[in-house]
């Protein structure tokens, strides 16, 4: 431990700053990753600066612990990596800030793309309006009784009760869903 402290104290102040940012942010990034893998990622604390301008939509905020960690991760590791290659400290600092900002932008972009993949998966009978279906069990004419229709909603097939206002619909008939009656019965018509 003494050797590490001696090494760190021997570094120039700017390189100490870059190493400090890189190591501390890496530790927090590792902790965030472990928490995410065990299902405790919702422990992020958002700093609400101005909800109108800082909210990125879908529960994403520009100023959050995750984004702060990502910024310092890019900032610190860029500074450590290019300290000996870029002679101008001002240019190095500016490029490190841009790299940190690009880490945040990439993180927000990837999160928005991943959030589009989320799906509720819950079936709502109202989503059947306007869709096509097949009569599975004969539907009597003029709402005199229920038959059954098979309909595909959101990639899954459902078997639901169906009625019609017109003539009887035999098994195998293609129908169009006009409406939903009593939140449980599809009103259909021949296509």
PAFILO-535517 format. One line per 5 residues: number of its first residue (from 1); their letters; for each residue z, x, y of N, C-alpha, C, O. Coordinates in pm, whole numbers. Example, Ala and Ser with C-alpha at 12.3 -4.5 7.8 and 13.67 -1.06 7.14 Angstrom:
<atoms>
1 = AS = 780:1319:-569:780:1230:-450:780:1320:-330:846:1424:-332 | 708:1285:-225:714:1367:-106:787:1290:3:804:1341:114
</atoms>
This chain:
<atoms>
1 = XXXXX = 0:83:-119:0:0:0:0:87:126:-65:54:225 | 75:201:119:79:291:235:-58:350:263:-96:369:378 | -132:380:155:-267:437:173:-358:337:243:-437:376:329 | -347:208:206:-430:106:269:-395:91:416:-484:77:500 | -265:92:449:-224:79:588:-269:199:670:-311:185:784
6 = XXXXX = -259:317:611:-304:439:681:-454:434:704:-503:470:811 | -528:388:603:-674:376:618:-708:277:728:-794:304:812 | -640:162:727:-668:58:826:-635:105:967:-711:80:1060 | -522:173:984:-481:221:1116:-571:332:1167:-580:353:1288 | -639:403:1078:-730:511:1118:-865:458:1167:-943:532:1227
11 = XXXXX = -893:330:1141:-1021:272:1182:-1023:249:1332:-919:227:1393 | -1144:253:1393:-1155:216:1534:-1115:69:1553:-1128:-10:1460 | -1065:32:1673:-1016:-105:1695:-1119:-215:1662:-1083:-318:1606 | -1243:-192:1698:-1346:-296:1672:-1366:-315:1522:-1380:-428:1475 | -1368:-207:1446:-1384:-216:1302:-1260:-278:1237:-1271:-350:1138
16 = XXXXX = -1142:-251:1294:-1021:-317:1246:-1033:-468:1262:-995:-545:1172 | -1086:-511:1376:-1104:-655:1401:-1200:-715:1298:-1173:-821:1241 | -1313:-647:1274:-1410:-699:1177:-1350:-704:1037:-1367:-804:967 | -1281:-599:994:-1219:-598:862:-1113:-707:851:-1104:-775:749 | -1033:-723:956:-929:-827:955:-990:-966:940:-944:-1046:858
21 = XXXXX = -1094:-994:1020:-1161:-1125:1009:-1222:-1144:872:-1211:-1252:813 | -1287:-1040:820:-1355:-1050:690:-1255:-1075:577:-1277:-1163:494 | -1147:-999:574:-1052:-1011:463:-972:-1141:469:-955:-1208:368 | -924:-1176:588:-845:-1299:600:-931:-1423:573:-888:-1513:501 | -1052:-1427:630:-1139:-1543:606:-1184:-1551:461:-1201:-1660:406
26 = XXXXX = -1203:-1435:398:-1240:-1435:254:-1127:-1493:170:-1152:-1567:75 | -1003:-1458:205:-889:-1513:131:-881:-1664:148:-858:-1736:51 | -900:-1713:271:-898:-1857:295:-1016:-1926:226:-1001:-2036:173 | -1132:-1862:228:-1250:-1918:161:-1224:-1930:11:-1259:-2031:-50 | -1165:-1828:-47:-1132:-1832:-190:-1032:-1944:-219:-1046:-2016:-318
31 = XXXXX = -931:-1958:-133:-833:-2065:-149:-899:-2202:-137:-870:-2292:-217 | -987:-2220:-38:-1058:-2348:-23:-1142:-2378:-147:-1147:-2493:-192 | -1207:-2276:-200:-1292:-2296:-318:-1208:-2338:-438:-1246:-2428:-513 | -1093:-2273:-457:-1005:-2310:-568:-954:-2453:-551:-952:-2531:-646 | -912:-2488:-429:-865:-2624:-403:-975:-2727:-428:-949:-2836:-480
36 = XXXXX = -1098:-2694:-390:-1209:-2785:-412:-1233:-2805:-562:-1258:-2917:-607 | -1225:-2698:-639:-1251:-2707:-782:-1144:-2787:-856:-1173:-2848:-959 | -1021:-2789:-803:-916:-2868:-869:-900:-3005:-805:-808:-3079:-838 | -990:-3039:-711:-992:-3174:-655:-900:-3197:-538:-865:-3311:-510 | -859:-3092:-471:-768:-3107:-357:-834:-3064:-226:-766:-3016:-135
41 = XXXXX = -966:-3080:-217:-1037:-3033:-99:-1014:-3118:25:-1051:-3075:135 | -956:-3234:13:-937:-3321:129:-820:-3277:216:-776:-3351:303 | -770:-3155:193:-660:-3104:273:-709:-3044:404:-629:-2986:477 | -838:-3056:436:-894:-3001:559:-838:-3076:679:-826:-3199:676 | -804:-3004:783:-749:-3063:905:-854:-3052:1014:-893:-2941:1049
46 = XXXXX = -899:-3164:1067:-997:-3162:1174:-928:-3159:1309:-828:-3228:1330 | -984:-3079:1401:-934:-3075:1537:-1024:-3165:1619:-1141:-3133:1640 | -972:-3277:1666:-1052:-3375:1739:-1061:-3336:1886:-972:-3368:1964 | -1169:-3265:1922:-1188:-3220:2059:-1246:-3333:2143:-1188:-3370:2245 | -1358:-3386:2101:-1422:-3498:2169:-1505:-3570:2064:-1610:-3521:2024
51 = XXXXX = -1459:-3685:2021:-1521:-3755:1909:-1667:-3789:1936:-1746:-3800:1841 | -1706:-3807:2063:-1844:-3843:2092:-1941:-3727:2073:-2056:-3749:2036 | -1897:-3604:2096:-1988:-3490:2089:-1963:-3398:1972:-2052:-3323:1933 | -1845:-3401:1915:-1813:-3307:1809:-1827:-3366:1669:-1827:-3292:1571 | -1838:-3498:1658:-1854:-3562:1528:-1999:-3547:1485:-2090:-3588:1557
56 = XXXXX = -2021:-3489:1368:-2155:-3466:1318:-2202:-3576:1225:-2310:-3566:1167 | -2124:-3682:1209:-2162:-3795:1124:-2119:-3773:982:-2112:-3660:934 | -2089:-3882:914:-2053:-3878:773:-1921:-3808:747:-1901:-3753:638 | -1830:-3810:844:-1701:-3746:825:-1701:-3597:851:-1601:-3530:826 | -1813:-3542:901:-1820:-3400:934:-1783:-3379:1079:-1826:-3454:1167
61 = XXXXX = -1704:-3278:1105:-1664:-3244:1241:-1704:-3100:1268:-1696:-3016:1179 | -1748:-3072:1390:-1790:-2936:1425:-1672:-2841:1422:-1685:-2727:1378 | -1556:-2887:1467:-1437:-2802:1467:-1346:-2844:1353:-1278:-2946:1362 | -1345:-2766:1247:-1257:-2792:1134:-1213:-2658:1077:-1270:-2554:1110 | -1114:-2661:993:-1065:-2538:931:-1175:-2474:847:-1193:-2352:850
66 = XXXXX = -1250:-2555:773:-1358:-2501:690:-1462:-2430:775:-1507:-2321:740 | -1502:-2493:886:-1603:-2430:972:-1549:-2305:1039:-1622:-2209:1059 | -1422:-2305:1074:-1359:-2186:1132:-1359:-2072:1031:-1392:-1958:1066 | -1324:-2101:908:-1325:-2000:802:-1468:-1949:781:-1489:-1828:769 | -1566:-2040:777:-1705:-1998:757:-1754:-1911:872:-1825:-1813:850
71 = XXXXX = -1716:-1946:995:-1756:-1865:1110:-1702:-1723:1096:-1777:-1626:1109 | -1572:-1710:1072:-1512:-1577:1064:-1557:-1500:941:-1557:-1377:941 | -1595:-1571:835:-1651:-1506:717:-1782:-1435:754:-1799:-1317:724 | -1873:-1508:818:-2000:-1447:860:-1980:-1340:967:-2040:-1233:961 | -1894:-1370:1064:-1867:-1277:1174:-1808:-1146:1122:-1858:-1038:1155
76 = XXXXX = -1704:-1155:1041:-1635:-1036:993:-1720:-950:901:-1727:-829:919 | -1783:-1013:803:-1861:-933:708:-1988:-876:771:-2032:-768:732 | -2046:-945:868:-2161:-886:939:-2114:-762:1017:-2179:-658:1013 | -2001:-774:1087:-1949:-662:1164:-1916:-542:1077:-1947:-428:1113 | -1853:-567:962:-1820:-457:870:-1948:-393:816:-1958:-270:810
81 = XXXXX = -2044:-475:778:-2167:-424:716:-2255:-345:811:-2318:-247:770 | -2259:-384:938:-2353:-322:1031:-2285:-237:1139:-2350:-197:1235 | -2156:-208:1123:-2084:-130:1224:-2146:8:1242:-2161:54:1355 | -2181:74:1134:-2239:210:1141:-2388:208:1173:-2444:311:1211 | -2453:93:1159:-2598:87:1179:-2638:44:1319:-2747:79:1366
86 = XXXXX = -2553:-31:1388:-2584:-79:1524:-2494:-4:1621:-2372:-20:1620 | -2557:76:1706:-2481:166:1795:-2412:91:1910:-2302:128:1950 | -2474:-13:1960:-2420:-85:2075:-2313:-185:2030:-2342:-276:1953 | -2187:-168:2077:-2081:-263:2038:-2110:-404:2088:-2075:-501:2020 | -2173:-418:2205:-2205:-551:2257:-2308:-621:2170:-2294:-740:2140
91 = XXXXX = -2412:-547:2129:-2515:-604:2042:-2455:-641:1906:-2486:-747:1851 | -2371:-553:1852:-2306:-580:1724:-2221:-707:1732:-2228:-792:1643 | -2142:-719:1838:-2057:-838:1854:-2142:-964:1869:-2111:-1067:1811 | -2251:-955:1949:-2337:-1072:1969:-2403:-1114:1838:-2408:-1233:1806 | -2453:-1018:1761:-2516:-1051:1633:-2414:-1104:1533:-2446:-1191:1453
96 = XXXXX = -2291:-1052:1537:-2186:-1102:1449:-2152:-1248:1483:-2131:-1329:1393 | -2147:-1280:1613:-2122:-1419:1654:-2236:-1510:1607:-2211:-1619:1556 | -2360:-1464:1624:-2475:-1544:1577:-2470:-1564:1425:-2502:-1672:1375 | -2430:-1461:1353:-2420:-1473:1208:-2311:-1573:1171:-2330:-1656:1082 | -2197:-1566:1237:-2090:-1663:1212:-2134:-1805:1241:-2106:-1896:1164
101 = XXXXX = -2206:-1823:1354:-2257:-1956:1389:-2359:-2004:1286:-2364:-2123:1255 | -2440:-1913:1234:-2539:-1953:1133:-2470:-1992:1001:-2519:-2080:930 | -2357:-1927:969:-2280:-1967:851:-2231:-2111:867:-2237:-2190:773 | -2182:-2145:986:-2133:-2280:1012:-2249:-2380:1002:-2236:-2485:939 | -2363:-2345:1065:-2479:-2435:1061:-2528:-2457:918:-2562:-2569:880
106 = XXXXX = -2532:-2351:839:-2574:-2363:699:-2477:-2450:620:-2519:-2533:540 | -2347:-2432:641:-2246:-2511:573:-2261:-2659:607:-2258:-2744:518 | -2278:-2690:736:-2293:-2831:778:-2421:-2890:719:-2420:-3004:672 | -2530:-2814:722:-2657:-2860:666:-2642:-2891:517:-2686:-2997:471 | -2581:-2800:442:-2565:-2822:298:-2473:-2939:268:-2498:-3016:175
111 = XXXXX = -2365:-2955:347:-2276:-3069:325:-2346:-3201:352:-2327:-3298:278 | -2428:-3206:458:-2501:-3330:486:-2597:-3363:373:-2610:-3479:334 | -2664:-3263:320:-2756:-3286:207:-2679:-3333:84:-2725:-3422:13 | -2562:-3274:58:-2483:-3315:-57:-2428:-3456:-41:-2418:-3529:-139 | -2394:-3495:81:-2340:-3628:104:-2447:-3735:79:-2414:-3849:46
116 = XXXXX = -2574:-3700:96:-2681:-3795:67:-2691:-3822:-83:-2746:-3924:-124 | -2639:-3730:-165:-2646:-3747:-309:-2539:-3841:-361:-2549:-3891:-474 | -2437:-3867:-280:-2330:-3956:-323:-2381:-4098:-340:-2466:-4145:-264 | -2329:-4164:-441:-2368:-4302:-466:-2245:-4380:-508:-2162:-4331:-584 | -2235:-4501:-458:-2121:-4585:-493:-2132:-4631:-638:-2035:-4626:-712
121 = XXXXX = -2249:-4675:-677:-2271:-4719:-814:-2223:-4860:-843:-2246:-4911:-952 | -2156:-4924:-748:-2108:-5060:-768:-2224:-5158:-757:-2308:-5147:-667 | -2228:-5254:-848:-2334:-5354:-847:-2294:-5468:-754:-2183:-5522:-762 | -2387:-5504:-666:-2367:-5620:-579:-2481:-5717:-606:-2598:-5680:-598 | -2447:-5840:-639:-2549:-5940:-674:-2642:-5969:-557:-2758:-6006:-577
126 = XXXXX = -2592:-5952:-433:-2676:-5976:-315:-2794:-5878:-307:-2893:-5907:-241 | -2783:-5763:-374:-2893:-5666:-374:-3013:-5715:-455:-3118:-5652:-451 | -2998:-5825:-530:-3107:-5878:-613:-3210:-5955:-532:-3324:-5972:-577 | -3173:-6002:-412:-3267:-6080:-331:-3397:-6002:-309:-3396:-5886:-269 | -3510:-6070:-336:-3640:-6011:-313:-3694:-5927:-427:-3808:-5883:-421
131 = XXXXX = -3614:-5905:-531:-3658:-5823:-644:-3729:-5907:-750:-3718:-6030:-751 | -3801:-5839:-837:-3867:-5904:-950:-3777:-5895:-1072:-3700:-5800:-1088 | -3788:-5995:-1158:-3708:-6000:-1281:-3790:-6063:-1392:-3898:-6117:-1367 | -3738:-6058:-1515:-3800:-6121:-1631:-3704:-6227:-1684:-3583:-6205:-1694 | -3760:-6343:-1719:-3678:-6447:-1780:-3644:-6402:-1921:-3733:-6370:-2000
136 = XXXXX = -3515:-6399:-1952:-3466:-6354:-2081:-3438:-6475:-2172:-3475:-6475:-2290 | -3374:-6576:-2117:-3354:-6705:-2186:-3411:-6814:-2096:-3388:-6812:-1975 | -3483:-6908:-2154:-3554:-7014:-2081:-3467:-7073:-1970:-3348:-7100:-1989 | -3530:-7093:-1853:-3462:-7154:-1738:-3513:-7298:-1724:-3633:-7318:-1705 | -3424:-7398:-1733:-3464:-7539:-1718:-3519:-7568:-1578:-3487:-7496:-1483
141 = XXXXX = -3601:-7672:-1565:-3664:-7710:-1438:-3562:-7770:-1342:-3458:-7821:-1384 | -3593:-7763:-1214:-3523:-7833:-1105:-3370:-7820:-1107:-3299:-7919:-1090 | -3322:-7702:-1128:-3177:-7672:-1127:-3096:-7758:-1225:-2981:-7792:-1198 | -3158:-7794:-1338:-3089:-7877:-1437:-3000:-7794:-1529:-2929:-7851:-1612 | -3001:-7665:-1516:-2919:-7578:-1599:-2955:-7434:-1572:-3047:-7403:-1496
146 = XXXXX = -2880:-7345:-1636:-2902:-7201:-1616:-2972:-7141:-1737:-2952:-7182:-1851 | -3053:-7046:-1708:-3109:-6959:-1810:-3060:-6818:-1779:-2965:-6799:-1703 | -3127:-6720:-1837:-3088:-6580:-1811:-3211:-6502:-1767:-3322:-6524:-1814 | -3187:-6408:-1674:-3292:-6316:-1631:-3241:-6174:-1647:-3121:-6147:-1637 | -3335:-6084:-1672:-3303:-5941:-1673:-3364:-5881:-1548:-3482:-5900:-1519
151 = XXXXX = -3282:-5806:-1474:-3326:-5749:-1348:-3274:-5606:-1337:-3162:-5576:-1378 | -3357:-5519:-1282:-3318:-5379:-1262:-3277:-5361:-1117:-3355:-5384:-1025 | -3152:-5317:-1097:-3098:-5294:-963:-3035:-5155:-961:-2942:-5127:-1037 | -3087:-5070:-873:-3029:-4936:-861:-3038:-4854:-987:-2952:-4770:-1013 | -3142:-4875:-1067:-3162:-4795:-1187:-3093:-4848:-1311:-3106:-4788:-1418
156 = XXXXX = -3019:-4958:-1299:-2956:-5014:-1419:-3000:-5159:-1437:-3023:-5231:-1339 | -3012:-5201:-1562:-3059:-5335:-1594:-2939:-5429:-1610:-2841:-5396:-1677 | -2950:-5545:-1547:-2843:-5645:-1554:-2900:-5776:-1609:-3015:-5811:-1584 | -2817:-5846:-1684:-2854:-5977:-1735:-2769:-6079:-1660:-2646:-6080:-1671 | -2838:-6165:-1582:-2767:-6259:-1494:-2817:-6401:-1516:-2927:-6424:-1567
161 = XXXXX = -2733:-6497:-1475:-2773:-6638:-1481:-2881:-6664:-1378:-2880:-6607:-1269 | -2975:-6753:-1414:-3082:-6787:-1322:-3114:-6935:-1323:-3103:-7002:-1427 | -3154:-6987:-1206:-3198:-7127:-1191:-3329:-7126:-1113:-3364:-7028:-1047 | -3400:-7238:-1122:-3523:-7252:-1045:-3532:-7391:-984:-3473:-7486:-1036 | -3605:-7403:-874:-3629:-7532:-810:-3752:-7600:-869:-3765:-7722:-858
166 = XXXXX = -3842:-7525:-930:-3968:-7579:-979:-3964:-7614:-1126:-3863:-7661:-1178 | -4077:-7590:-1193:-4091:-7621:-1336:-4009:-7525:-1421:-3966:-7420:-1374 | -3989:-7563:-1546:-3914:-7478:-1640:-3987:-7345:-1657:-4110:-7339:-1654 | -3909:-7239:-1675:-3965:-7105:-1690:-3934:-7052:-1830:-3817:-7030:-1864 | -4039:-7032:-1912:-4015:-6985:-2049:-3977:-6836:-2052:-3997:-6763:-1955
171 = XXXXX = -3921:-6794:-2165:-3885:-6654:-2186:-4006:-6565:-2163:-4117:-6597:-2207 | -3984:-6453:-2094:-4091:-6357:-2068:-4164:-6377:-1937:-4247:-6295:-1900 | -4134:-6484:-1864:-4200:-6511:-1736:-4150:-6414:-1629:-4030:-6388:-1619 | -4243:-6360:-1551:-4207:-6274:-1436:-4166:-6366:-1322:-4237:-6461:-1289 | -4051:-6337:-1260:-4001:-6420:-1151:-3960:-6333:-1032:-3937:-6213:-1045
176 = XXXXX = -3952:-6398:-917:-3910:-6337:-792:-3777:-6401:-753:-3763:-6523:-757 | -3678:-6320:-713:-3547:-6373:-675:-3553:-6419:-530:-3573:-6337:-440 | -3536:-6549:-507:-3540:-6606:-373:-3404:-6597:-305:-3395:-6566:-186 | -3298:-6626:-381:-3165:-6635:-320:-3058:-6617:-427:-3088:-6610:-547 | -2933:-6609:-383:-2818:-6602:-474:-2732:-6726:-447:-2692:-6751:-333
181 = XXXXX = -2704:-6803:-553:-2624:-6925:-541:-2482:-6899:-588:-2461:-6840:-694 | -2387:-6943:-511:-2245:-6934:-549:-2203:-6792:-587:-2113:-6774:-669 | -2267:-6692:-530:-2233:-6551:-555:-2242:-6510:-702:-2185:-6408:-742 | -2314:-6589:-783:-2321:-6553:-925:-2450:-6596:-995:-2477:-6549:-1106 | -2530:-6683:-934:-2651:-6734:-999:-2772:-6701:-912:-2771:-6724:-791
186 = XXXXX = -2877:-6647:-975:-2998:-6613:-903:-3091:-6734:-897:-3117:-6796:-1000 | -3141:-6767:-779:-3242:-6870:-763:-3377:-6800:-767:-3407:-6718:-681 | -3459:-6833:-869:-3584:-6759:-889:-3703:-6855:-884:-3689:-6977:-894 | -3822:-6794:-868:-3947:-6869:-872:-4051:-6783:-945:-4043:-6660:-946 | -4146:-6851:-1006:-4253:-6781:-1079:-4334:-6694:-983:-4362:-6734:-870
191 = X = -4372:-6578:-1029:-4453:-6485:-948:-4597:-6528:-952:-4682:-6464:-890
</atoms>
